């Protein structure tokens, strides 16, 4: 059992510990614990499992009897499950819900570049929980989006699909804008591979921008551990007819920013994300796509020429 301290615990892997590794968007996460039960992962993450002795993000997991309220500076409140604090050496994420009591049910200490972390599970809150998944959403996504924002990439709210004749298309949209509808239309009409119908990771490789599938799917339920170079980016909007409108770079950056997941509490990360989106919109043509939810929406894309 761990003893919590006010400082970031050193994340080491003692001999004989149990280990599980994931790889999402070419970001590797290693979970280590003295018990195999402590590194259990949810079913939707199984397709993303990869063995690795060392990972980009290392998380050491253990139990503590209780987690007292923090006196550190609070820098962000998600308004749902998690709140972010900081001390001199680390960020601290508290996860809490009234369903599990008044204390946080888990607490994550992570260093400033999101590569080393220690997760405390609260036995007082979780004793009667049948199965505990330490990396349960949103912790997995928080770790990766923050790691990416340290100069490595960005996660966006979108559907990424690979048409085996026309290449990789990225459709960005807020909730309810038609991402899952678009996914199902293309799936019904074309030979396509769906990377995700809700969350996509964008990363630069050489001179190209690649989109990566994630496990955080939408209503259509598609999640694939693969990647594809992006040919075009479309901002989805509902319309009375199918219409594709080009975007100048300044507006394109704004539209992408409104559909990404920036850490608003970090000026450095925000600066990087803006520069990343400038690079993406300078490299890939971006369009507003107003569409009607019928087969003609797919045909409009297939016959469109830049």
C-alpha positions in Angstrom: 0.0 0.0 0.0 1.2 3.5 -0.8 1.6 6.3 1.6 0.6 9.6 0.1 2.9 12.6 0.3 2.6 16.2 -0.8 5.3 15.8 -3.4 5.3 13.9 -6.7 6.4 10.3 -5.9 9.2 8.9 -8.0 7.8 6.5 -10.5 9.9 3.4 -10.6 9.3 -0.2 -11.5 10.4 -2.6 -8.8 11.4 -6.1 -9.8 8.5 -8.5 -10.0 5.7 -5.9 -10.5 2.8 -6.6 -12.8 2.7 -4.5 -16.0 0.3 -3.6 -18.8 1.0 -1.4 -21.8 -1.1 0.5 -24.3 -0.4 2.5 -27.4 -2.8 5.1 -28.6 -1.9 7.6 -31.3 1.7 6.3 -31.1 1.7 7.4 -27.5 2.7 4.5 -25.2 1.3 4.2 -21.6 2.8 1.7 -19.1 0.9 0.7 -16.0 2.8 -1.0 -13.2 1.6 -2.4 -9.8 2.4 -5.1 -7.3 -1.0 -6.7 -8.1 -2.4 -7.8 -11.5 -5.8 -6.7 -10.4 -4.6 -3.1 -10.2 -3.7 -2.9 -13.9 -7.0 -4.2 -15.2 -8.1 -2.2 -18.3 -11.6 -1.8 -19.8 -12.6 -4.0 -22.7 -12.5 -1.2 -25.3 -8.8 -0.6 -24.6 -7.7 -4.2 -25.4 -7.2 -3.5 -29.1 -4.7 -0.8 -28.1 -2.5 -3.1 -25.9 1.1 -3.3 -26.8 4.0 -4.8 -24.8 6.9 -2.4 -24.0 9.6 -2.3 -21.3 9.5 1.5 -21.3 6.7 3.8 -22.3 6.3 7.5 -23.1 4.0 7.7 -20.0 4.7 5.6 -17.0 2.1 5.2 -14.3 2.7 3.4 -11.0 -0.5 2.3 -9.3 -1.3 1.5 -5.7 -3.8 1.8 -2.9 -4.2 4.1 0.1 -6.7 4.0 2.9 -8.1 7.4 2.3 -7.5 10.7 0.4 -7.8 13.9 2.4 -8.8 17.2 0.9 -5.9 19.0 -0.8 -4.7 22.4 0.3 -2.8 23.0 -2.9 -3.7 25.6 -5.5 -6.6 24.6 -7.6 -6.1 25.6 -11.2 -9.0 24.0 -13.1 -12.3 22.4 -12.3 -13.8 20.3 -15.1 -17.3 20.6 -13.7 -17.7 16.8 -13.7 -15.4 14.1 -12.4 -12.0 15.8 -12.1 -10.3 18.8 -10.6 -6.7 19.9 -11.2 -4.3 21.2 -8.5 -0.6 22.0 -8.6 2.4 22.1 -6.2 6.0 23.0 -6.9 6.9 19.8 -8.7 3.7 18.3 -10.1 0.1 18.5 -11.2 -2.5 16.7 -9.1 -5.7 15.4 -10.6 -8.5 14.5 -8.1 -11.4 12.3 -9.4 -14.5 12.4 -7.3 -18.3 11.6 -7.5 -21.0 11.8 -4.9 -21.8 8.2 -5.8 -18.6 7.0 -4.1 -18.6 9.3 -1.1 -17.2 12.7 -0.2 -13.5 11.9 -0.8 -11.7 11.6 -4.1 -11.9 8.0 -5.3 -8.5 8.3 -6.9 -5.7 10.9 -7.1 -3.0 11.2 -9.8 0.3 12.9 -9.3 2.0 13.7 -12.6 5.2 15.5 -13.5 5.2 18.7 -15.6 5.8 16.9 -19.0 3.3 14.2 -18.2 5.7 11.3 -18.6 5.9 10.0 -14.9 2.9 9.6 -12.7 1.7 7.8 -9.6 -2.0 6.9 -9.1 -3.5 6.4 -5.6 -6.7 4.4 -5.4 -8.9 5.2 -2.4 -9.8 2.0 -0.6 -12.4 3.7 1.5 -14.4 4.7 -1.7 -13.7 1.6 -3.8 -14.0 -1.3 -1.4 -17.5 -2.2 -2.7 -16.7 -1.6 -6.4 -16.6 -5.0 -8.2 -13.9 -4.1 -10.7 -11.6 -1.2 -10.6 -10.1 0.1 -13.8 -7.3 2.6 -12.9 -7.1 4.1 -16.4 -10.9 4.4 -16.7 -12.0 7.4 -18.8 -11.4 10.3 -18.5 -8.0 9.6 -16.9 -6.6 7.8 -20.0 -7.6 10.7 -22.3 -6.4 13.4 -19.9 -2.9 11.8 -19.8 -2.6 11.5 -23.5 -4.0 15.0 -24.5 -1.7 16.7 -21.9 1.3 14.7 -23.1 0.6 15.6 -26.7 0.2 19.3 -25.7 3.8 19.4 -24.5 4.9 19.9 -28.1 3.9 16.5 -29.6 0.4 16.7 -31.2 -3.3 17.5 -30.6 -6.5 15.6 -30.1 -9.6 16.8 -32.0 -13.4 16.1 -31.9 -13.9 14.4 -35.2 -14.5 11.3 -37.4 -11.5 10.0 -39.2 -12.1 7.5 -42.1 -10.0 5.9 -44.7 -11.6 5.4 -48.1 -9.5 2.9 -50.0 -9.9 4.8 -53.3 -9.8 8.4 -52.2 -7.6 8.4 -49.1 -7.9 9.8 -45.6 -10.7 12.2 -44.7 -11.2 14.0 -41.4 -14.6 15.3 -40.5 -14.6 17.6 -37.5 -17.6 18.5 -35.5 -19.2 19.4 -32.2 -21.6 16.9 -30.5 -24.7 16.6 -32.7 -23.0 17.9 -35.8 -23.2 14.6 -37.7 -20.0 12.7 -37.1 -21.6 9.4 -36.4 -24.2 9.9 -39.2 -21.3 10.7 -41.6 -19.5 7.5 -40.4 -22.5 5.3 -41.0 -23.2 6.8 -44.4 -19.7 6.1 -45.6 -19.7 2.7 -44.1 -22.9 1.7 -45.9 -21.7 3.0 -49.3 -17.9 2.6 -49.5 -15.0 0.3 -48.7 -13.7 2.3 -45.7 -11.9 1.8 -42.5 -13.1 4.0 -39.6 -10.4 5.1 -37.2 -12.9 6.7 -34.8 -16.2 8.4 -35.0 -15.6 10.9 -32.2 -11.9 11.5 -31.1 -8.9 11.6 -33.4 -5.3 12.3 -32.6 -3.3 14.4 -35.1 0.5 14.1 -35.2 3.2 15.3 -37.6 5.5 12.8 -39.3 8.0 14.1 -41.8 6.1 16.5 -44.1 2.7 14.9 -43.5 0.0 15.1 -40.9 -1.4 11.8 -39.8 -4.6 11.0 -38.0 -4.8 8.2 -35.5 -7.7 6.2 -34.1 -8.5 6.3 -30.4 -10.7 4.2 -28.1 -12.9 7.1 -27.3 -15.6 6.5 -29.8 -19.0 8.1 -30.4 -22.5 6.8 -31.0 -21.5 4.7 -33.9 -19.0 2.8 -31.8 -16.0 2.7 -34.1 -12.4 2.7 -32.6 -9.4 1.4 -34.5 -5.7 1.3 -33.5 -4.5 2.5 -36.9 -3.4 5.7 -38.7 -3.7 7.4 -42.0 -2.2 10.5 -43.7 -4.9 13.2 -44.1 -6.0 14.3 -47.5 -8.7 16.9 -46.6 -10.3 18.3 -43.5 -14.1 19.1 -43.4 -15.9 21.1 -40.7 -19.3 19.5 -40.5 -22.5 21.6 -40.4 -26.1 20.6 -41.0 -27.6 22.3 -44.1 -30.5 22.4 -46.5 -28.2 21.1 -49.3 -24.8 19.7 -49.7 -22.3 22.5 -50.0 -18.5 22.6 -49.7 -16.9 26.0 -48.9 -13.2 26.7 -48.7 -11.7 28.2 -45.5 -8.9 30.7 -45.3 -6.2 29.8 -42.9 -7.1 32.2 -40.1 -10.7 30.9 -39.9 -9.6 27.3 -40.4 -7.3 27.6 -37.3 -10.3 29.0 -35.3 -12.6 26.2 -36.4 -10.1 23.5 -35.5 -9.3 25.1 -32.2 -13.0 25.1 -31.3 -13.0 21.4 -31.9 -9.8 20.3 -30.1 -9.0 19.6 -26.5 -6.6 22.2 -25.2 -5.4 22.4 -21.6 -6.6 25.9 -20.8 -4.6 26.0 -17.6 -1.2 25.9 -19.4 -0.1 29.0 -21.5 2.8 27.0 -23.0 0.5 24.2 -24.1 -2.0 26.6 -25.6 0.8 28.4 -27.6 2.0 25.0 -28.9 -1.5 24.0 -30.0 -2.0 27.2 -31.9 1.3 26.7 -33.7 0.4 23.1 -34.4 -3.0 24.1 -35.9 -1.3 26.7 -38.0 1.0 24.0 -39.4 -1.9 21.6 -40.0 -4.0 24.3 -41.9 -1.0 25.3 -43.9 -0.4 21.7 -45.0 -4.0 20.4 -45.6 -6.9 22.0 -47.4 -9.8 22.8 -45.0 -13.5 23.3 -45.8 -16.8 23.9 -44.3 -19.1 21.1 -45.3 -22.9 21.7 -45.0 -24.7 18.5 -45.7 -27.9 16.6 -45.7 -27.9 13.1 -44.0 -28.4 11.1 -47.1 -26.2 9.2 -49.7 -25.7 12.4 -51.7 -23.5 13.7 -48.9 -20.9 11.0 -49.7 -21.2 11.5 -53.4 -20.6 15.2 -53.0 -17.2 14.5 -51.4 -16.3 11.9 -54.0 -16.9 14.2 -56.9 -15.3 17.3 -55.3 -12.0 18.6 -56.6 -9.9 21.2 -54.8 
